[in-house]
Amino acid sequence: MRRRISVLSVLPVVIAFIASCGGSNHHTTPPPSEVPVVVSISDQASTLGVLSFDLQITSACLLTSAQAADTDCTGAQSLITTPVTVQLEDLQTSQESDVLASTQVQAGTYTAVLITFGTSTAAINVDPGTTDTDTTNSCTAAATPSVCELSPVVNPTSVTVPFSTAAVLTSGQPANIAIDFNVANSLIEATAGANNTFTIDPTFTVTDNTTVGTDGNLLDVSEVTGTVSNVSSTGFDVTDSVTGQLLPISTSATTTFNGFTSCTTNNLACVANNQTVTVNFGVSGTTSLVDTATSVSDNGGITFGQGFEGTVIQTGATPMILVTSVPAGNTQGVTVGQTLTLVPPATSAGFSVALPAGQTLPAGVSFAGSGDLVDGQNVMVDSTGVTTAGGVSTTTADQLVLEPTEFSGTLSALNSPNVTIDGLNNFFTDNNVQNINFQTGAQTTFGGTAATTGFNGLTVGDQANLNGFLFNGGAGQPPAVFGETILDNGVVPAAAVKATK
């Protein structure tokens, strides 16, 4: 028997339903759509001799116009979920952006990025006869320069960086939020006689980009070095040594595999857990973002747990190296900013150059023995052990892999295809390097004012950020750089530089 329902009993439910809808002309607002976002970070080089610079970013978020006065990220769209310490000296050209995070944010219009900071550490060249301090620790150089690790106070501890125009993030259109740090304008030096006190006044610019390049990528990232884990049939993870972030890397039919001397297949089968590799990749996608490798290079026999990166700070009979990056899994106990005496490999077989696939070195340069070491070279060290005696720590290397060096300077002479660079930072000049011969070629990427015209777009007197492999130029000759990138910044007014030495 069907039960009859009274109209009166239904009426309250209908009224409640209408009330909940707010009337026939209103509807429940759907949740905001989300936008895939990749957050990238880069750095502009300092005019100081800064060999290593770590800055902890504790939070970063997007602000709307209504949140313009906010001083923390509560209630805002977060770009990073956990604090990240970034080694900024590895990111000194616009071509050297790295991935800080991949995330999802709500579609909307945003006017600024709020960034908060933790601690900082900087390894700074100390001029002879001067003292450098961070208000707590200090280092004094006598007759010869020295490298000092400081922890400059970060003040203010947060900055709100506006977009030049409001960033409109739309559902279904991925975006790149690019954060560009400027060491030159952030590292503040207060000089009193022979004493120099350093603090950090963070200076950033931020941009948003939704334009996909001709290669189909929203962002191209080069030279990420790190430790491999979680190898699968389609890719692997790499822990980025610059940011400590775990990056999921996919491979494709066009990915090239280089330097895997013990593997002849030259494909993903050559990649194994715990290898140290360098990856170039592109970020693409629509509903979610994917990091797809264009190339994967093995780092010349670097043994898991033994590898770290460093900068040569002394040559001759007793070479020394400053540790600048420590890949995940290192068991040697080395730390960024540590200075080590270096015992180089005994034979030329222990020396190699991390050239990208297809590149060959020009005649007249070599990296095959301790006599080829030059102040300022960046190298990957395969260390067989670290010992300490009398307060001096020594590392013995069985492999040294030359990697690109990044620096800034002035274009002082143009003699195609070569450029003479002077106006170098005090680390080079204190070590009797007054100029560098920068050799351009088919391998060189031009940027800034020379982005479209290449070598012909360079101008004598302009400031530039440069990247390439640094070699000993020979007796009486300046060092030579096999140039990978040159970013011509034009003439930079002296007033625009906060920190000079």
LOSE-664841 format. One record per residue (C-alpha): residue in three letters; x negated, z, y negated. Coordinates in steps of 0.001 Angstrom, whole numbers, plus 500000, padded with zeros to 6 digits. Last residue first. Layout:
<recs>
AlaXZY ...
</recs>
This chain:
<recs>
Lys415677497203453005 Thr419125495965452309 Ala422531497418453090 Lys425516496595450950 Val425097492817450910 Ala427685491032448769 Ala425730491750445588 Ala422854489604446871 Pro425134486560446909 Val425152484774450309 Val424174481105449996 Gly425845479116452767 Asn426799480765456063 Asp425114478179458304 Leu425840479223461906 Ile423137478010464279 Thr423707478080468037 Glu421600477385471175 Gly418180476868469617 Phe415016476814471698 Val413309479319469396 Ala409617479113468582 Pro407387482019467527 Pro405017481327464635 Gln401663479666465321 Gly398171481128465013 Ala397688481222468765 Gly400787480040470611 Gly404463479739469687 Asn405527482555472022 Phe409143481862472946 Leu412584483005471822 Phe415625481469473574 Gly418471480885471152 Asn420983482299468683 Leu421127482065464922 Asn423072483531462013 Ala422311481710458789 Gln421708482240455070 Asp421306479088452988 Gly418157478393450996 Val417599474915452433 Thr420921473347453399 Leu422226472448456864 Gly425042469903457078 Asn422706467108458195 Phe421874469124461321 Gly425499469057462448 Thr428030467258460252 Thr431265468940461344 Ala430259472588461786 Ala427359472476459337 Thr428994474640456640 Gly429781477242459297 Gly428808476170462791 Phe426350473989464715 Thr426067474138468505 Thr422627473247469874 Gln422018471880473389 Ala421564468284472225 Gly418722469494470054 Thr417626472132467559 Gln414242473848467516 Phe414082476975465326 Asn410474477607464240 Ile410365481262463199 Asn409012482899460071 Gln407263486058458876 Val406518487553462302 Asn403813490138461650 Asn405506492944463610 Asp406791494608460434 Thr408221491184459504 Phe410178490876462754 Phe411686494367462709 Asn412128494113458940 Asn414741491375459169 Leu413826487733458686 Gly413931485980455319 Asp412245483030457054 Ile413585480298459335 Thr411919476894459654 Val414323474310461072 Asn413440471593463588 Pro415214468352464555 Ser414689467251461861 Asn412237468803459418 Leu414272471262457351 Ala412546474137455545 Ser413495477639454357 Leu416808478228456140 Thr417147481978455597 Gly417512484566458354 Ser419720486181460979 Phe419086487109464606 Glu420386486658468147 Thr417989486357471095 Pro419020484340474145 Glu418025485559477636 Leu414660485550479410 Val414875486832482987 Leu412181489312484041 Gln411894490052487774 Asp409700492515489721 Ala409796494997486884 Thr408131498408486753 Thr409718500823484295 Thr407768503527482494 Ser409002506681480775 Val406582508602478537 Gly407054512370478080 Gly403759513138479773 Ala404884511320482891 Thr408208509659483589 Thr408884507070486280 Val411485504313486418 Gly411832502150489513 Thr411928498660490988 Ser413424497326487791 Asp415062493915487580 Val414971493425483834 Met417220491050481878 Val415406490007478740 Asn415984489709475007 Gln412888488679473064 Gly412379490434469731 Asp408626490944469929 Val407186488153472059 Leu406151488105475738 Asp404411484922476894 Gly401118486696477608 Ser402958488835480168 Gly403524485768482320 Ala405646482687482977 Phe407890482089479997 Ser406837478717478665 Val407023476483475629 Gly404974473367474928 Ala407297470722476247 Pro410992471244475686 Leu413003473399478098 Thr415710471786480193 Gln419460472224479845 Gly421965470908482382 Ala423285474289483445 Pro422716477034480878 Leu419135478344480684 Ala418549481894481905 Val414745481598481815 Ser412512482882484624 Phe409555485199485251 Gly408820486959488571 Ala407408483803490145 Ser404761483848487400 Thr403053486722489202 Ala402567490478488753 Pro405964491147487206 Pro405771493105483933 Val405011496868483686 Leu407173497874480738 Thr406893501141478787 Leu410432502266478147 Thr412459503099475043 Gln416017504364475582 Gly418669503096473163 Val421195502297475903 Thr420576504542478885 Val418468504328482049 Gly419328506486485073 Gln417988503972487575 Thr421216503703489585 Asn422895500869487686 Gly426401500301489042 Ala427906498804485906 Pro425442496830483814 Val423237498697481300 Ser422794497132477864 Thr420295497510475005 Val417306499251476616 Leu414304498999474279 Ile411195497500475873 Met407490498213475612 Pro404431496143476499 Thr401119497958476963 Ala398225495470476975 Gly399867493257474367 Thr403523493276473388 Gln405819495815471737 Ile409559495853470973 Val410837493582473759 Thr414624493861473803 Gly416549495087476834 Glu419046494320479552 Phe419471496272482786 Gly419189495584486514 Gln418277497891489382 Gly421638498994490776 Phe422386495611492326 Thr419217493538492493 Ile418636490897489807 Gly417574487755491655 Gly417715485301488793 Asn420905486216486999 Asp423459484119488861 Ser425426481813486613 Val429187481206486521 Ser430589478346484469 Thr433909477212483000 Ala435541480418484178 Thr439274480886483709 Asp440534484046481992 Val444333484011482347 Leu446930485125479809 Ser450582485844480540 Thr453847484167479591 Thr451941481237478111 Gly448418480767479430 Ser444805480379478292 Val441578482318477817 Gly438429480253478423 Phe435326481339480276 Asn431536481459480253 Val430173483918482812 Thr426791485551483346 Val426279487202486723 Thr424925490434488190 Gln425913490551491862 Asn427609493699493156 Asn430365491845495063 Ala429567488273496022 Val429727484843494372 Cys428273481906496318 Ala431623481203498058 Leu433028480489494597 Asn431190477170494548 Asn427651475820494537 Thr427602475309498328 Thr423810475785498563 Cys423585479561498307 Ser420242481387498220 Thr419285479825494904 Phe422533480760493171 Gly421269479613489771 Asn424394477829488601 Phe428049477574489620 Thr430281475136487734 Thr434018475639487330 Thr435878472298487389 Ala437914472945490560 Ser439031476254489104 Thr437889479859488912 Ser439728482982487807 Ile438016485943486149 Pro439648489379485909 Leu437684491215483194 Leu436911494919483638 Gln435873496235480228 Gly432574498076479715 Thr432323496417476302 Val428895494744476273 Ser428150495070480016 Asp431405493320480939 Thr432600494495484353 Val433334491266486229 Asp436337490714488467 Phe436567487834490930 Gly438188484475491532 Thr440613482451493637 Ser439725483294497242 Ser438890486871496303 Val435874488802494985 Asn436855492327493935 Ser433620493199492098 Val430904491449490100 Thr428627493228487609 Gly428196491968484072 Thr427045489354481601 Val429454487572479272 Glu427612484558477879 Ser430426482636476226 Val434077483207475366 Asp436526480459474416 Leu439902481527473023 Leu443395479962473052 Asn442213477426475586 Gly443645473987476323 Asp440289472223475891 Thr441526470628472673 Gly442081474095471303 Val445311476096471383 Thr446409477470468034 Thr448008480915468017 Asn445337482637465948 Asp445405485939464128 Thr442627487122461867 Val440962490451461181 Thr438060491334458877 Phe436022494478459286 Thr433815496901457355 Pro433205500375458791 Asp431305502724456422 Ile428590503929458810 Thr425846506292457616 Phe422066505972457368 Thr419594508112455426 Asn416294506554454344 Asn413370508693453207 Ala410253507189451591 Gly411524507791448064 Ala415215508561448303 Thr417079505706449983 Ala420732505774451040 Glu421300503111453689 Ile424832502099454608 Leu425439500260457878 Ser428857498724457295 Asn428121495692455105 Ala425304494313457259 Val427011495472460461 Asn430075493340459745 Phe432723493646462450 Asp435055490722463187 Ile438331491552464952 Ala440220488539466303 Ile443859488898467362 Asn444406485916469660 Ala448038484987470193 Pro450329483795472970 Gln453484481869471991 Gly456438482643474278 Ser457926485217471934 Thr456614484753468423 Leu453947486711466586 Val453956486194462818 Ala450717487522461341 Ala451108488202457617 Thr448607486350455451 Ser445012487419454812 Phe445591489989457560 Pro445054493523456319 Val442455495936457745 Thr443478499583457854 Val440396501699458467 Ser439793504878460445 Thr437003507430460793 Pro435951507006457173 Asn433100507755457512 Val431185507195460750 Val428137509476460854 Pro424986507651461960 Ser423731508487465468 Leu420077507437465393 Glu417653505868467879 Cys414287505113466278 Val412041502093466764 Ser408545502362465330 Pro406471500542462740 Thr402714501160462497 Ala400720503303460106 Ala402999506338460438 Ala406661505897461310 Thr408936508902460915 Cys412126509518462893 Ser415073511736461967 Asn418050513488463498 Thr420784515368461611 Thr421534513452458380 Asp421273510114460301 Thr417572509822459442 Asp414866507230458819 Thr411426508295457581 Thr408924505939455943 Gly405182505246456075 Pro405469502192458302 Asp409019500791458373 Val411436502230460950 Asn413252499660463105 Ile416711500910463976 Ala418360501764467315 Ala421942502608466417 Thr424454504993467930 Ser428072505440466863 Thr430790507978467601 Gly434573507778467461 Phe436524505223465506 Thr440049504277464464 Ile441366500770463781 Leu444657499923462046 Val445426496188462034 Ala447449494680459208 Thr450549492783458056 Tyr452558492265461215 Thr455655490148461718 Gly457442490413465039 Ala457270489821468766 Gln456515493008470655 Val453028493401472090 Gln451494492560475459 Thr447838493152476371 Ser444400491666476940 Ala441530493751475587 Leu438131493689473839 Val437240490154474880 Asp433979488892473423 Ser433188486639470482 Glu429752485002470441 Gln430488481690468717 Ser431157483568465483 Thr427601484825465701 Gln426202488340466105 Leu427908489577469242 Asp425127491222471294 Glu424354493604468405 Leu427897494948468710 Gln427491496960471904 Val431125498077472096 Thr432404501475473206 Val436101501305474136 Pro438659504110473858 Thr441783503611476009 Thr445032501668475518 Ile443865498878473240 Leu446079496638471083 Ser448761499238470447 Gln452010498232468733 Ala452833501124466397 Gly454850504276467093 Thr451807506547466910 Cys448833504362465945 Asp447340506669463336 Thr446970506692459543 Asp450261505021458656 Ala450642503829455038 Ala451357500191455924 Gln453923501115458579 Ala456896499452456821 Ser454795496332456267 Thr454252496159460031 Leu451106497526461640 Leu449274496258464723 Cys447147498725466673 Ala443589499755467434 Ser442375502970469031 Thr439202504898469931 Ile436703502219468945 Gln433255503570469831 Leu430391501798468084 Asp427082500918469725 Phe424316499177467744 Ser421024498030469240 Leu418045496283467684 Val418936496807464049 Gly416047495533461902 Leu418112495324458738 Thr419667492128457383 Ser422520492803459764 Ala424229490190461899 Gln427960489493461724 Asp429856490855464700 Ser432533489718467125 Ile435627491177468788 Ser438528489597470651 Val442014490937471373 Val444048488710473702 Val447776488923473118 Pro450747488041475337 Val453928488349473227 Glu456885490496474199 Ser460529489890473420 Pro462365492656471592 Pro465057494452473620 Pro468512492912473256 Thr470685494121470368 Thr474159495053471641 His476683492744470050 His478682492754466830 Asn481559490550465569 Ser484182491785468087 Gly483760495424467149 Gly480899497892467409 Cys480324497099471065 Ser480536500756472057 Ala483804501074470181 Ile485319498162472061 Phe484287499721475401 Ala485658503132474391 Ile488964501569473388 Val489151499722476700 Val488408502903478644 Pro491026504842476706 Leu493596502108477447 Val493171502056481211 Ser495238505181481944 Leu497957504086479558 Val498268500779481360 Ser499027502728484523 Ile497310501629487680 Arg499514500773490704 Arg498123501662494109 Arg498421498879496691 Met500000500000500000 
</recs>
